[in-house]
């Protein structure tokens, strides 16, 4: 077989083997490439519900205001023809009083609305403490104390610890007085004056 014949047969074989290539080329050329920077979209995950936590503010019990919050208070007690004036004061911070804390209170008593010609004597001064659970005598002073105006009676009392958890402390002050019936008669009648001082106390968790 000469050279020309061999080249012709090779060309026929090559063309035959490539006869399907034209359809394959048309298939691939019809597909459009993805644009740069793009990606195949994917399904977004469904959002799960978030848990909601509700925080409620805890309101602490408030302490009621007390008569000694400003440091001093004065009470007047009408006793027939005259008046007994009681003044209470303290150097403590009464807003911080608790059942267990120590409390020191000054008390002054004097007579008003009477003249100095009728002698007045104090025979008993007593302070009683009541916390709603327990009652105790805080101070008792007996004698013959001249409280004829302008002379006062002054004393200091220290209150013992109250029952744990007590919310208030009630102090009852008693004064037994002898009042002269007539000037220089040396004859007396008896008069008893009573007063109450209530102190609020801080309890666990309470605010001022």
C-alpha positions in Angstrom: 0.0 0.0 0.0 1.5 3.3 -1.1 1.9 6.3 1.1 -1.0 8.2 -0.4 -3.5 5.4 0.2 -2.4 5.0 3.9 -2.9 8.7 4.6 -6.4 8.6 3.1 -7.4 5.6 5.2 -6.1 7.3 8.4 -8.2 10.3 7.6 -11.3 8.2 7.2 -10.8 6.5 10.5 -10.1 9.8 12.3 -13.2 11.4 10.9 -15.3 8.4 11.9 -14.0 8.4 15.4 -14.8 12.1 15.6 -18.3 11.9 14.1 -19.9 12.1 17.6 -17.8 14.9 18.8 -19.8 17.6 17.0 -23.0 16.8 19.0 -21.0 16.7 22.3 -19.5 20.1 21.5 -22.9 21.5 20.8 -24.1 20.1 24.2 -21.3 21.7 26.3 -21.4 25.0 24.5 -25.2 25.4 25.3 -24.5 25.4 29.1 -24.0 28.9 30.6 -21.2 29.2 33.2 -22.0 30.7 36.7 -21.1 34.4 37.1 -18.1 35.1 39.2 -18.9 35.6 42.9 -22.2 33.7 42.8 -23.1 30.5 44.4 -25.9 28.1 44.3 -28.7 29.3 46.6 -29.4 27.0 49.6 -32.4 26.8 51.9 -32.1 29.0 55.0 -32.5 27.2 58.3 -35.8 27.9 60.0 -35.6 30.2 63.0 -36.2 28.6 66.3 -38.3 30.5 68.9 -36.2 32.2 71.6 -37.1 31.7 75.2 -38.3 34.9 77.0 -37.4 35.3 80.7 -39.5 37.7 82.8 -37.7 39.1 85.9 -40.0 40.6 88.5 -38.6 43.2 90.9 -38.9 42.1 94.5 -40.4 44.9 96.6 -38.9 44.9 100.1 -41.1 46.0 103.0 -40.6 49.6 104.0 -40.1 50.7 107.6 -42.6 53.2 108.8 -41.4 56.6 109.9 -40.8 57.0 113.7 -41.1 59.9 116.2 -37.3 59.9 116.9 -36.2 59.8 113.2 -35.4 63.5 113.5 -33.7 63.0 116.9 -36.3 64.5 119.2 -40.0 64.7 119.9 -42.2 66.4 122.5 -45.5 65.1 123.9 -47.9 67.1 126.1 -50.3 65.4 128.6 -53.2 67.4 130.1 -53.6 66.7 133.8 -56.6 68.6 135.0 -55.4 72.1 135.8 -51.9 71.7 134.6 -49.9 70.0 131.8 -47.0 67.6 131.8 -44.6 68.1 129.0 -42.3 65.1 128.0 -39.4 65.6 125.7 -37.6 62.5 124.2 -34.3 62.7 122.3 -31.5 60.5 121.3 -28.0 60.7 119.7 -28.7 57.3 118.1 -29.8 56.9 114.5 -33.4 55.8 115.3 -33.9 54.9 111.6 -31.5 52.0 112.1 -33.2 50.6 115.2 -33.7 46.8 115.2 -35.0 44.4 117.8 -31.4 43.5 118.8 -29.8 47.0 118.7 -29.0 49.0 121.8 -31.2 52.1 122.2 -30.4 55.0 124.6 -33.1 57.6 125.1 -33.1 60.8 127.1 -36.4 61.9 128.8 -37.1 65.2 130.3 -40.4 66.0 132.2 -41.6 69.4 133.4 -44.9 71.0 134.5 -46.6 73.7 132.6 -49.8 75.8 133.1 -49.4 76.2 136.9 -47.7 78.7 139.2 -44.7 78.1 141.4 -46.7 78.6 144.6 -48.3 75.1 144.3 -45.5 72.5 145.0 -45.4 69.5 142.7 -43.4 66.4 143.5 -42.6 63.4 141.4 -42.8 60.1 143.4 -42.5 57.5 140.7 -41.0 57.5 137.2 -41.4 54.2 135.3 -40.7 53.1 131.7 -42.1 49.8 130.4 -41.2 48.2 127.1 -43.6 46.1 125.0 -42.6 44.5 121.6 -45.9 42.7 121.1 -44.5 39.4 122.4 -42.6 40.3 125.6 -43.1 43.1 128.2 -40.3 44.3 130.5 -39.7 47.1 133.0 -36.9 49.3 131.6 -36.5 51.8 134.5 -38.2 52.6 137.8 -37.2 55.6 139.9 -39.0 56.4 143.2 -38.5 59.1 145.7 -39.6 62.7 146.3 -38.4 64.8 143.4 -39.4 68.4 143.3 -40.7 69.3 139.8 -42.3 72.6 140.8 -41.8 75.0 137.9 -39.2 75.8 136.6 -37.5 72.6 137.8 -37.6 69.6 135.4 -37.0 65.9 135.9 -34.3 64.4 133.6 -33.2 60.8 133.1 -31.6 58.5 130.6 -32.9 55.0 129.8 -31.2 52.2 127.9 -33.6 49.8 126.3 -32.9 46.0 126.4 -33.0 43.9 123.2 -36.5 43.1 122.1 -37.9 39.8 120.7 -36.2 38.8 117.4 -38.4 39.8 114.5 -40.4 42.5 116.4 -41.6 45.3 114.1 -42.4 47.9 116.8 -41.4 48.8 120.3 -43.9 50.6 122.5 -42.6 52.5 125.5 -45.1 53.4 128.2 -44.0 56.2 130.6 -45.7 56.6 133.9 -45.3 59.6 136.3 -46.9 59.6 139.7 -47.2 63.2 140.9 -48.2 64.8 144.2 -49.7 68.3 143.7 -50.2 70.7 146.6 -53.8 71.6 147.1 -53.0 75.1 148.3 -49.8 77.1 148.5 -47.8 76.1 151.6 -50.6 73.9 152.8 -48.4 70.8 152.8 -51.5 68.9 151.6 -51.3 67.1 148.3 -53.4 65.2 145.8 -52.1 62.5 143.6 -52.1 62.7 139.8 -50.7 60.0 137.4 -49.6 60.9 133.9 -49.2 58.2 131.2 -47.6 58.6 127.8 -46.6 56.2 125.0 -43.7 56.4 122.5 -43.8 53.8 119.7 -40.6 53.1 117.8 -40.7 51.3 114.5 -37.9 48.6 114.0 -36.1 47.4 110.9 -36.7 43.7 110.2 -34.8 41.4 107.8 -35.1 42.8 104.2 -36.8 46.0 105.3 -35.8 49.3 103.9 -35.8 52.7 105.6 
